[in-house]
Amino acid sequence: MMMPRLIPCLAIVLMLGCAPPTLEEEFSLEQTLEARTGKDAWMRDDPSSPFNHEKHPVGFSPLHYFEPDSEWVFQSKLTVMAKPEPITIFDTKGRERAGDLYGSLAFKHDGRTHQVRVYRMVIPDGHYYGIWFTDRTTGDSTYEVGRYLDFEFSADSEHLYTLDFNGAYNPYCAYSPAHGCAIPREEDFLDLAIVAGEKRWHD
């Protein structure tokens, strides 16, 4: 995806330098809308979709979203805890999930700095990293449990992560009682209304 932007820059004398793409350039309205269309198709048709659970199938209807907006795209380096803090996350079925608070990503909006926490959770074959949060829209226009963001960990301490809240999504428990999902902790509340990403599925 980056190649069309990089090639013209590299064709210029290298010592002139090349500015990294802006957040507006990183944000693609077309790709965001295409991803949403593709997700609807997957949710409707794939056997592993929460709507097609073998024992608890749910009637499908399209997911609901806020309009895509580049204002909700940020970049941040991961601040790693000096000593990751062991934590227990509860899910919507009352089960405990072990992990630790691994670090955080900071972003600024309307002149204020906010942080999303990055968790490293234990699974049978290792671990995975997760971000979940609540905000001022939670329980109103967005799912009452909270929403998630995908996070792919990089071992490069200088890596610049993109936080795109247009990609904020509901866990499976938002669609089907057959699934349990991690519940954001009190500390995961973001004191702003994130009017981006997925809305409530149920009216």
N, C-alpha and C positions, 0 to 999 in steps of 0.2 A: 504494500500500500504506500510505503514511503518512497519507493524508487522514482516515480514520476517527478517528485519534488527535488530529490537529491541530484539526479543526473544533470539538469541544467546548471545547478550550482557548481558541481564538480567540473563542468566544462569551462567555467571561468577560471582564471588563474587561481590556484589553490591558496596562495598566500593572501588573497583578498578576504578569505574566510567565508563562512556560510552560517547565517543565523538559523537557529533551530526553529521549527514550525511553531507558530503561535497556537494558543489553545483553540482559537477560532478555526485554525487550519486543521487541528487534530480532530475537532468535532465535525462529524459528517451527518447532516440531516438525512441524506439518502440512505446511508448505511444503517442509521438508527431505525428508520422506518422499515427497511428491509429485514432487519433483525427481528423486529416486532411481528411482522407478517410471518416470518419463518417460525417464530416461537408459537404463534397461534396454530399453525399447521401441525407442528410437532405435538402440542398439547392435545389437539383434536384427534390425531391419527396414530400416534406412536403407542404401542402396547405398554411401554413403561411409564407413560404419562400418568400423573395422579388422577386424571379423569377416567382412565381406563384400568384402574385397579381391579384385579381379578375378583375380589370379594366385595369391594365397595365402589363400583363404577358411579361416576357423577356425570350428569348431563352437561355437555360442553356449551359454553358461549364465549365469545371473544373476550380477551383480557382488556382492562381499561388502563389508560395512561394519561399523564400530563403531556402537553405539547412539548416536543423536544426543544431544548434551549441551551445554547452554548454557555450561558451564564453559570450553569451548574457543572461545569467541567473545571477541575483544578489539578495542579501538579504538586507533588510533595515527596520529600525523602522520608524513609521509614526511620523513626527514632526507636531503637531497640532498648528494652529494659536492661539495665545492668545485670539484674538477676530476675529472670522471668518469674512472675508471681503465680503460684499454683491457684487455680480457681475451679469451682464446680458450676457448671451451667445446667439449669433445669430445662426440660423440654415440655411441650404442651400436653404430654401424657404423664407428667410427673416423674419422669426418669432423670437420673443424674448423668451428666457427661463430664468427664475429666479433661483438663487441659491447663493452659496457663495464659496469662496476659503477656503477650510477647512484645508488643510495641504499640506505636500510634502514628497516625498520619495527620498533619495539621493543614488546615486550609483557612483562608480568609473570605468572609462574605459580609458585605455592608459594614466594613471597617472593624469587624470583630473576628478574632481567631477562634476556631473550633477544632476539636480533635476527634477522629474516629479511632477506636481501639481495634487492634489486630490481635486475634486470639489464635493460639496454636493448640488444636484439639487432637486428642488421642483417638486413633482408630486401630482395629486389629492388626493391620499391616504397616503401621507407622503413625503418621499424623497428617493433618491438613490445616490450612490457615483460613480463618473466617472473619468477616466483618458483618456485624448486624447492629442495627440502631433503631431508636425511636426519635421522633421529633414532634413539632407542634401540630403536624397533620395526622399523627397516629390516632386511630380510633374515630377519626372524622372522615377525611377524604381518602385516607390510606388504612391499610390493614391494622387491626387493633393490637396484634402481637408485636409488629414491627416489620422492618424490611432488611434485606441483605444486599451486599455488594460483593461481586467476585473479586478475589485477590490472588494473584500469582506471585509467590515469593521469589525474589532475586537475591543471590548471595553477594552481589555487588553492593557494598555499603553506600556507594554514590548513585545508585540507581534512582531515577526520578519516576515515581509512580503516577499514573493518571487516575484521578478520582472522578469518575463520570457518574453523577447521580441520575442522569437519564437512563442509566442501566440498573438503577435500584429495583429490586424485584421482591415479590412475595414468596415465602417458603411454601412447600407443598401443602402444609396444613391449612393454608388459606383457601384451598379448593376442596380438600377431602379430609374427613375425620379419620381416615385410615392411616394418616401420616402424623408423626410427631415432629416438632421442629424446635430448635434452640430458641429460648426466650431471651431477648436482650436484657441485660442487667440495668439497674437504676443508673449506673455510671455511663451507660451507653446512650443516654438521652442527649440529643443535640438541640440546644435552645434556639431554634429557628424553624421556620416552616419550609421544608424542602419540597417545593412544588415541582418536582421532577421525578421521572421514573414511573413505576407502576402504582396505580390506585387500588382501592378496594375492588375485589371481584364481585362480592355481594353488595347490592344496593342497600 
